[in-house]
Amino acid sequence: MPSEPTVKIFAVEDDPVYARFLDYLFGLNPDFEVTFFQSGKDFLKNLHKKPTIVTLDYSLPDMSGEEVLKEVKQFDPNVFVIIVSSQESIGTAVDLLKMGAYDYIVKNDETRERLLYALNNAKKNIQLVKELDTLKQEVSEKYEFENSIIGKSKAIKKVFGLLEKAVKTNITVSISGETGTGKELVAKAIHYNSTRKHKPFVPVNIAAVPSELIESELFGHEKGAFTGAVTRRIGKFEEAQEGTIFLDEIGEMPLNLQAKLLRVIQEKEVTRIGGNNTIKLNVRIIVATHKDLAEEAQNGNFREDLYYRLLGLPIWLPPLRDRETDVLLIASFFLKSFCEENEMPLKVLSREAKEKLLSYSFPGNVRELKSVIELGAVMSNEDEIMAEDIKFSSVIKEDNFTFENMSLREYNFKIIRNYLDKYNNNVLEVARRLDIGKSTIYRYLKEMEAENF
């Protein structure tokens, strides 16, 4: 069976001689299916049949090429319209290209080559658009809440409820939680389930950018703005235009740049370093941090006005230890994915391995669980992963405590007491090491003293 035509062309041409020429030319490519129209009105009546390419004679008896082009672009901006004209007018060509025409070709001895070239380029672009649409659809499906964020615990269901609210508006979202809880994954889920899902998602890890480069990274710079600025650079905010910018580890932003970020958010515009022109922004902002920003603001490490500006809809991601048996669901997902990616026979977790996973606190959260499971899959010699294949390597050793019959609160007491002993009761150092506030440690110390723990 012959292959189905992949490109539908509508040719609008009132000259029958030139129409025969186009019919011959289009017939050279078996992927082209061509329909001819002698007038603009007749063509527009059939526009609902959705051509992918239109070749349009500029001088039609009933309508101008400009009028027809305008109608086409209002109906579907993605249609490729190639203007074919007997007039060699640069001004007209420029105006039509600004209106959305794909190309402007003059009827002369070079028409054949130029038209074939334009058609083949348009065909390639159509394929790229299809591939991009398919990719975007796959990404959207990948980041559907239930597909990307695995779990059935009460704690994670609360997160799902907040995500549903987040995608309905463009409100700023602030995501907090311990390291490894999946803050970027949640940010992507919000973006790809929102009305902005077909626009850019631009992540920036503030902690990973040298402090002297953060301003240029976010806001861009003009050529010659500073030593080494040999070309103009577009900042991440501009890259995210009409989409979402995700500022990870926002608590690491230097104080001197926080004022500039605040102004960009308030004014909804940015000025590149060394530039004078302001660029209007239409960008959704999602921020994330493992720090307590309210406490950072109280301690003078984070601007209070910026904190309230970024707070928006707060989403706290629970640590893995608070998510009941979600650890086993996530572990099974990681194990299946790892086996498939590495073309290994599918493995399962033994009962003892599951018990070992459930008895561990996972201070590195989901990120640590992924590493543990992948290592277990490699270490296992059987189709079943045994307890001895599960190896933990976090800074808090599994053997330091007895996990059985211990409540989460008791376990937290143990961790804090262990760290205080290790660092000579230096509360500031322990707070930094555990990524918690000093007030949290003092509260636990008071409770520990009251309960003689």
C-alpha positions in Angstrom: 0.0 0.0 0.0 1.3 3.5 -0.8 2.2 5.6 2.2 -0.3 8.2 3.3 0.6 11.8 2.2 2.3 13.5 5.1 1.9 17.1 4.0 -1.4 18.7 2.9 -0.8 21.7 0.5 -3.5 24.2 -0.5 -2.3 26.2 -3.6 -4.2 29.5 -4.2 -3.5 30.5 -7.8 -5.9 32.1 -10.3 -3.6 31.7 -13.4 -4.4 28.3 -14.9 -1.0 28.1 -16.7 0.9 28.8 -13.5 -1.4 26.4 -11.6 -0.3 23.6 -14.0 3.4 24.5 -13.3 2.8 24.2 -9.6 0.9 20.9 -10.0 3.9 19.5 -11.8 6.3 20.9 -9.3 4.4 19.6 -6.3 4.0 16.2 -8.0 7.8 15.7 -7.7 7.4 14.9 -4.0 5.1 11.9 -3.2 4.6 13.2 0.3 2.7 16.2 -1.0 -1.1 16.1 -1.3 -2.2 19.2 -3.3 -5.5 21.0 -3.7 -5.9 24.0 -5.9 -8.2 27.1 -5.5 -8.7 30.0 -7.9 -10.0 32.6 -5.5 -9.3 33.7 -1.9 -12.9 33.3 -0.8 -13.1 29.7 -2.2 -9.9 28.8 -0.4 -11.1 30.3 2.9 -14.3 28.3 2.8 -12.1 25.2 2.8 -9.7 26.3 5.5 -11.4 24.1 8.0 -9.8 21.1 6.2 -6.6 22.2 7.9 -3.8 22.5 5.3 -0.2 22.3 6.7 1.2 24.5 3.9 -0.4 27.2 1.8 1.1 28.7 -1.4 -0.7 32.0 -2.0 -0.7 34.1 -5.1 -0.4 37.7 -3.8 -2.6 39.2 -6.6 -6.0 37.3 -6.6 -9.1 38.6 -8.3 -11.3 38.9 -5.2 -8.9 39.5 -2.3 -5.3 40.7 -1.7 -2.7 38.2 -0.4 -2.4 40.3 2.7 -6.2 39.9 3.5 -6.0 36.1 2.9 -2.8 35.8 5.0 -4.5 37.6 7.9 -7.5 35.3 7.8 -5.2 32.2 7.7 -3.2 33.3 10.7 -6.3 34.1 12.7 -7.6 30.6 12.0 -4.3 28.8 12.7 -1.0 30.6 13.4 0.9 27.4 12.8 0.0 27.1 9.0 3.1 27.7 6.8 2.1 30.3 4.2 4.4 30.9 1.2 3.6 34.0 -0.8 4.1 33.7 -4.6 4.0 37.1 -6.3 4.8 38.7 -9.6 5.8 41.9 -7.7 9.3 42.3 -6.5 8.7 44.7 -3.6 11.0 44.5 -0.6 8.7 46.6 1.4 5.7 44.3 0.7 7.8 41.2 1.4 8.9 42.6 4.8 5.4 43.5 5.8 4.1 40.1 4.9 6.9 38.3 6.7 6.1 40.4 9.8 2.5 39.3 9.5 3.6 35.6 9.7 4.3 34.6 6.1 6.9 31.8 6.0 8.5 33.0 2.8 8.0 35.5 -0.1 8.9 34.2 -3.6 8.9 36.2 -6.8 7.7 34.6 -10.0 10.8 34.5 -12.2 13.4 32.1 -13.5 14.5 31.1 -10.0 10.9 30.3 -8.7 11.2 26.6 -9.2 14.4 26.2 -7.0 13.3 28.7 -4.4 9.8 27.2 -4.1 11.1 23.7 -3.8 13.7 24.8 -1.2 11.0 26.6 0.8 8.6 23.7 0.7 11.2 21.2 1.8 12.3 23.5 4.7 8.7 23.9 5.7 8.2 20.2 5.7 11.3 19.7 8.0 9.9 22.4 10.3 6.5 20.7 10.4 8.2 17.4 11.4 10.1 19.3 14.1 6.9 20.9 15.4 5.2 17.5 15.6 8.2 16.0 17.4 8.2 18.9 19.8 4.5 18.6 20.5 4.9 14.8 21.1 7.8 15.5 23.4 5.8 18.1 25.3 2.9 15.7 25.6 5.2 13.0 26.9 6.7 15.4 29.4 3.2 16.5 30.6 2.2 12.9 31.1 5.4 12.1 32.9 4.8 14.9 35.4 1.2 14.2 36.1 1.0 14.2 39.9 0.3 10.5 40.4 3.0 9.5 37.8 5.8 11.7 39.1 5.1 11.8 42.8 4.7 8.3 44.2 2.9 7.6 47.4 -0.4 7.0 49.2 0.4 8.2 52.7 -1.7 10.9 54.4 1.3 13.2 54.3 1.8 13.1 50.5 -2.0 13.3 49.9 -1.9 16.7 51.6 0.8 17.7 49.1 -1.4 16.5 46.2 -4.2 18.7 47.4 -2.0 21.8 47.4 -0.6 20.9 44.0 -4.2 20.9 42.6 -4.6 24.4 44.0 -1.2 25.5 42.6 -1.9 24.7 39.0 -5.2 26.6 38.8 -3.5 30.0 39.2 -0.2 31.7 38.6 0.4 32.3 42.3 4.0 32.1 43.4 4.8 28.8 45.1 7.4 28.3 47.8 8.5 24.7 48.4 10.3 23.7 51.5 11.6 20.4 52.9 14.7 18.5 53.8 17.4 17.8 51.2 16.3 15.0 48.9 12.6 15.2 49.3 12.0 16.1 45.6 11.5 19.8 45.5 12.4 20.2 41.8 10.2 17.3 40.9 7.3 19.0 42.5 8.1 22.3 40.8 8.1 20.5 37.4 4.8 18.8 38.2 3.2 22.2 38.9 4.6 23.7 35.7 3.7 20.8 33.4 0.1 20.6 34.8 -0.5 24.3 34.5 -1.6 26.5 31.5 2.1 27.3 31.0 3.1 23.7 30.3 4.0 24.4 26.6 6.3 27.3 27.6 9.8 27.0 29.1 10.6 25.6 32.6 13.9 27.2 33.6 15.6 25.8 36.8 18.4 27.7 38.6 20.2 26.3 41.6 21.3 29.4 43.4 23.7 27.4 45.6 25.5 26.1 42.5 26.2 29.5 41.0 29.2 31.5 42.2 27.9 34.6 44.1 29.6 37.0 41.7 27.8 35.4 38.7 24.2 35.1 40.1 23.1 38.6 38.9 24.3 37.9 35.4 22.8 34.4 35.4 19.4 35.6 36.5 19.1 39.0 34.7 21.6 38.8 31.8 24.2 41.3 30.7 25.1 43.5 27.7 28.3 43.2 25.7 31.1 45.0 27.5 29.1 45.3 30.8 32.1 44.0 32.7 35.5 42.3 32.0 34.8 39.1 30.2 31.4 40.1 28.9 32.3 39.7 25.2 28.8 39.1 24.0 25.3 39.9 25.2 23.8 37.2 27.4 20.1 36.6 28.0 19.3 36.0 31.7 17.2 33.1 33.1 14.2 35.3 33.7 14.1 36.2 30.0 14.6 32.6 29.1 11.5 31.7 31.2 9.3 34.3 29.4 5.7 33.1 29.5 6.8 30.0 31.4 8.2 29.2 34.9 11.5 30.0 36.6 12.4 27.7 39.4 14.8 29.2 42.0 16.2 26.3 44.0 18.0 26.9 47.3 16.7 30.5 47.3 17.9 30.8 50.9 21.5 30.9 49.6 21.1 34.1 47.6 23.4 36.9 48.9 21.7 39.8 50.7 22.9 42.4 48.2 21.1 40.6 45.3 17.9 40.0 47.2 16.9 43.6 46.8 17.4 43.4 43.0 15.4 40.2 42.9 12.6 41.9 44.9 12.5 44.8 42.4 12.3 42.4 39.4 9.4 40.6 41.1 7.5 43.7 42.0 8.0 45.6 38.7 7.7 42.5 36.5 10.5 43.7 34.4 14.3 43.2 34.2 17.2 45.3 33.0 20.3 43.5 31.9 23.6 44.5 33.5 25.1 47.3 31.6 21.9 48.0 29.7 19.3 50.7 29.8 16.2 49.0 28.3 13.7 47.3 30.5 12.3 44.0 29.4 8.7 43.3 30.5 8.3 39.8 32.1 5.5 37.4 32.2 7.0 34.7 34.3 5.7 32.4 37.1 8.1 32.0 40.0 8.5 28.9 42.1 11.2 28.8 44.8 12.5 26.1 47.0 14.7 25.8 50.1 15.7 23.4 52.8 16.1 26.2 55.2 13.5 27.9 57.5 13.2 31.2 55.6 11.1 32.8 58.4 13.9 32.1 60.8 16.5 33.3 58.3 14.6 36.5 58.0 14.5 36.9 61.8 18.2 36.4 62.0 18.9 39.0 59.2 20.1 36.5 56.6 17.1 37.0 54.3 15.1 40.1 53.5 11.7 40.1 55.3 10.0 41.9 52.4 11.3 39.4 49.9 10.3 36.5 52.1 6.7 37.7 52.2 6.8 38.3 48.4 8.0 34.8 47.7 5.8 33.0 50.3 2.8 32.7 48.0 1.4 29.2 48.3 3.7 27.3 50.7 4.1 23.6 50.1 6.1 21.6 52.7 7.4 18.2 51.5 7.4 15.7 54.3 10.6 13.7 54.9 10.5 10.0 53.8 10.4 8.9 57.5 7.0 10.6 57.9 5.4 8.9 54.8 4.5 5.6 56.3 5.0 2.7 53.8 5.5 5.0 50.8 9.2 4.0 51.0 8.3 0.6 49.7 6.2 2.0 46.8 9.0 4.4 45.8 11.6 1.6 46.2 9.7 -0.7 43.9 9.5 2.1 41.3 13.2 2.8 41.4 14.0 -0.9 41.3 11.8 -1.5 38.2 13.2 1.6 36.4 16.8 0.7 37.2 16.4 -2.8 35.9 14.7 -1.6 32.7 17.3 1.1 32.0 20.2 -1.4 32.5 18.4 -4.3 30.7 18.6 -6.4 33.8 16.0 -9.1 34.7 13.4 -7.6 36.9 14.2 -8.0 40.6 12.0 -7.8 43.7 12.6 -6.9 47.3 12.6 -9.8 49.9 10.5 -9.5 53.0 13.7 -9.0 55.1 14.9 -6.2 52.7 11.6 -4.4 53.0 11.8 -4.6 56.8 15.3 -3.2 56.7 14.1 -0.3 54.5 11.2 0.4 56.8 13.4 0.5 59.9 15.7 3.1 58.5 15.2 6.9 58.7 16.6 8.0 55.4 18.2 11.3 56.3 18.9 11.8 52.6 15.2 11.1 51.8 14.1 10.0 48.3 17.5 10.8 46.8 19.2 8.5 49.3 16.5 5.7 48.8 17.2 5.8 45.0 20.9 5.3 45.6 20.3 2.5 48.1 18.0 0.6 45.8 20.2 0.9 42.7 23.2 -0.3 44.7 21.1 -3.2 46.0 20.1 -4.2 42.5 23.8 -4.3 41.5 24.9 -6.2 44.6 22.2 -8.8 44.4 23.1 -12.1 42.7 19.6 -13.4 42.6 16.2 -12.1 41.3 15.4 -11.2 44.9 17.2 -8.4 46.7 18.1 -9.7 50.2 18.6 -7.6 53.4 22.4 -7.9 53.1 22.2 -6.3 49.7 20.7 -3.1 51.3 23.6 -0.9 52.4 23.2 2.5 54.0 26.0 5.0 53.8 24.5 8.2 55.3 26.4 10.3 57.9 24.0 8.9 60.6 25.0 5.2 61.0 22.2 2.7 61.1 24.0 0.8 63.9 24.1 3.9 66.2 20.5 3.4 67.4 18.0 0.7 67.8 15.1 1.5 65.6 12.6 -1.1 66.6 9.9 0.1 68.9 11.1 3.7 68.7 8.8 6.6 68.0 9.8 9.3 65.5 10.0 11.8 68.4 12.4 9.5 70.3 14.4 9.0 67.2 14.8 12.8 66.8 15.9 13.0 70.4 18.6 10.4 69.7 19.9 12.2 66.6 20.2 15.6 68.3 21.8 14.1 71.4 24.3 12.2 69.2 25.2 15.4 67.3 25.5 17.5 70.4 27.9 15.0 71.9 29.9 14.8 68.6 30.2 18.6 68.3 30.8 19.5 72.0 27.3 20.9 72.5 27.9 23.6 69.8 24.2 24.3 68.9 25.1 26.5 65.9 27.2 23.7 64.4 24.6 21.1 65.1 21.9 23.3 63.5 24.1 23.7 60.4 24.9 20.0 60.2 21.2 18.9 60.5 19.8 21.8 58.4 17.4 22.8 61.2 16.9 26.0 63.2 18.5 26.7 66.6 15.1 27.1 68.1 14.2 23.6 67.1 17.2 22.2 68.9 16.5 24.3 72.0 12.9 23.1 72.0 14.0 19.5 71.9 16.6 20.0 74.6 13.9 21.5 76.9 11.6 18.5 76.2 14.5 16.0 76.7 15.3 17.6 80.0 11.6 17.5 81.1 11.3 13.8 80.2 14.8 12.8 81.5 15.6 11.4 78.0 
